[in-house]
Amino acid sequence: MRPRPVIPLPQAVLGLTIFASIALPLTPSGLSLLDIFLRLLVAGPMGALVFLIMFASPQLFGLGVALAGLLRSRPAAEACVQAPLIVMQGMTFLAGVSVISAPRAVAPLAFAGFALVTSIYYLHASAAASGPGRGGLGLRWQLRWGALLIAGFGLWLRLQSLRGADLGVAVDVATAAAVLLLASLAREPASAPGRAP
């Protein structure tokens, strides 16, 4: 009997949904992150790669979750999720710092606080989990944290519509999928008899 994938299918599908938001309209004119990436790719691959890492890190996290849903090795699945999560946490911090002085942003200090607190807590949790006799943050923790970052940032972006910032459905789809992923991970799964949780 083949081992089951580490990430259940519903969670992998939610990750795929977050990734698919890369092709959905981000602007009122219908421009998506994928459209921007492809335009930059024509101009030069380095600029396109930097854009992808900086602005599509939530979608890359979703891709990591979807790919991890195909894997049966827990360390490989954790690596698929952890790499884009680290980038996304860093980009969240940079975005939080950059919006402090944004002239027309709604609640810039609230988002800056969210970015600062999540970054400090991520560093603290990573350090504590990598201590002697510890096994790292764990896949479930990383999935929850990534979903929390996407949901928080997506809701703050939607809040910007109060000041007339028109956004496409990409933000709403990614945010909704992240909230559902977060909700699906709210409770610790029951372990099988004789197995540690």
C-alpha positions in Angstrom: 0.0 0.0 0.0 1.4 3.4 -1.0 1.7 6.0 1.7 -0.8 8.9 1.5 0.3 12.4 0.6 1.4 14.4 3.6 -1.1 17.3 2.9 -4.7 16.3 2.5 -6.3 16.9 -0.9 -8.7 19.8 0.2 -5.7 21.8 1.6 -3.7 21.1 -1.5 -6.6 22.4 -3.6 -6.8 25.5 -1.5 -3.1 26.0 -2.1 -3.7 25.6 -5.9 -6.5 28.1 -5.7 -4.1 30.7 -4.1 -1.6 30.0 -6.8 -4.2 30.3 -9.6 -5.0 33.8 -8.4 -1.8 34.8 -10.2 -3.8 34.7 -13.4 -6.9 36.5 -12.1 -7.4 40.3 -12.6 -5.5 42.3 -10.0 -6.4 45.7 -11.5 -9.7 47.1 -12.7 -8.4 47.0 -16.2 -8.0 43.2 -15.9 -4.2 43.1 -15.6 -3.0 40.1 -13.6 0.3 39.3 -11.9 0.9 36.7 -14.6 0.4 39.4 -17.3 2.9 41.7 -15.6 5.3 38.8 -15.1 5.1 37.8 -18.8 5.7 41.4 -19.9 8.8 41.7 -17.7 10.0 38.3 -18.9 10.1 39.6 -22.5 12.2 42.6 -21.3 14.6 40.4 -19.2 14.4 37.2 -17.1 16.1 38.8 -14.1 13.6 41.6 -13.6 10.7 39.1 -14.1 12.2 36.8 -11.5 12.6 39.6 -9.0 9.0 40.7 -9.6 7.8 37.1 -9.1 9.6 36.8 -5.8 8.6 40.2 -4.5 5.0 40.6 -5.6 3.8 37.0 -6.1 5.2 35.4 -3.0 1.6 34.5 -1.7 1.0 32.7 -5.0 4.4 30.9 -4.8 3.4 29.8 -1.3 0.1 28.4 -2.8 2.2 26.6 -5.4 4.4 25.2 -2.6 1.3 23.9 -0.8 -0.2 22.4 -3.9 3.1 20.6 -4.8 3.5 19.4 -1.2 0.1 17.8 -1.6 1.6 15.5 -4.2 4.5 14.4 -1.9 4.6 11.5 0.4 7.8 12.6 2.2 7.2 15.0 5.1 10.7 16.6 4.9 10.2 17.3 1.1 6.7 18.7 1.7 8.1 21.0 4.5 10.8 22.2 2.2 8.2 23.0 -0.5 6.2 25.1 1.9 9.0 26.6 4.0 11.0 28.3 1.2 8.2 30.5 -0.1 7.0 31.1 3.4 10.3 32.6 4.4 10.2 34.9 1.3 6.6 35.9 2.0 7.4 36.7 5.6 10.3 38.9 4.5 8.2 40.6 1.8 5.4 41.2 4.4 7.9 43.0 6.6 9.2 45.1 3.7 5.7 46.0 2.7 4.8 47.0 6.3 7.9 49.3 6.5 7.1 50.9 3.1 3.4 51.7 3.8 4.2 53.7 7.0 4.8 56.9 4.9 2.3 56.1 2.1 0.2 59.2 1.7 -3.3 57.7 1.0 -3.1 54.3 2.6 -5.9 53.3 5.0 -4.5 52.1 8.4 -0.9 52.0 7.4 0.3 51.7 11.0 -2.0 48.8 11.6 -0.4 46.9 8.7 3.0 48.0 9.8 2.3 46.6 13.2 1.0 43.3 11.7 4.1 43.0 9.6 6.4 43.8 12.6 4.7 41.4 15.0 4.4 38.5 12.6 8.1 38.9 11.6 9.3 39.0 15.2 7.1 36.1 16.2 8.3 34.1 13.1 11.9 34.6 14.1 11.2 33.7 17.7 9.3 30.6 16.8 11.9 29.5 14.3 14.7 29.9 16.8 12.8 28.1 19.5 11.8 25.2 17.2 15.4 24.7 16.0 16.8 24.3 19.5 18.3 21.0 20.7 15.9 18.1 20.6 13.3 20.1 18.5 12.1 19.1 15.1 11.6 22.5 13.5 8.4 24.4 13.0 6.5 21.6 11.5 4.4 21.5 8.3 1.1 22.3 9.9 2.5 25.3 11.7 4.0 26.6 8.4 0.7 26.1 6.5 -1.2 28.0 9.2 1.3 30.8 9.3 1.4 31.3 5.5 -2.4 31.3 5.4 -2.5 33.9 8.2 0.0 36.2 6.3 -2.0 36.0 3.1 -5.4 36.5 4.8 -4.0 39.5 6.8 -2.4 41.2 3.8 -5.4 40.5 1.6 -7.8 41.9 4.0 -5.7 45.0 4.5 -5.5 45.4 0.7 -9.3 45.1 0.5 -9.5 47.8 3.1 -7.8 50.2 0.7 -10.9 50.3 -1.4 -12.3 52.7 1.2 -10.0 55.3 -0.3 -10.8 54.4 -3.9 -8.1 51.8 -4.6 -9.8 49.5 -7.1 -8.6 45.9 -7.0 -9.5 42.9 -9.1 -10.9 39.6 -7.8 -7.3 38.1 -7.5 -7.1 39.6 -4.0 -10.5 38.2 -2.9 -9.9 34.7 -4.3 -6.4 34.4 -2.6 -7.8 35.8 0.7 -10.8 33.5 0.7 -8.7 30.5 -0.1 -6.2 31.5 2.7 -9.0 31.9 5.2 -10.4 28.5 4.3 -6.9 26.9 4.6 -6.5 28.6 8.0 -9.9 27.3 9.1 -9.1 23.8 7.9 -6.0 23.8 10.1 -7.7 25.2 13.2 -7.8 22.0 15.1 -5.0 19.5 15.7 -5.9 16.3 13.8 -6.6 13.2 15.9 -3.7 10.8 15.7 -4.1 7.1 15.0 -3.9 4.7 18.0 -0.3 4.2 18.9 1.0 7.2 17.0 2.2 10.4 18.3 0.3 13.6 17.2 
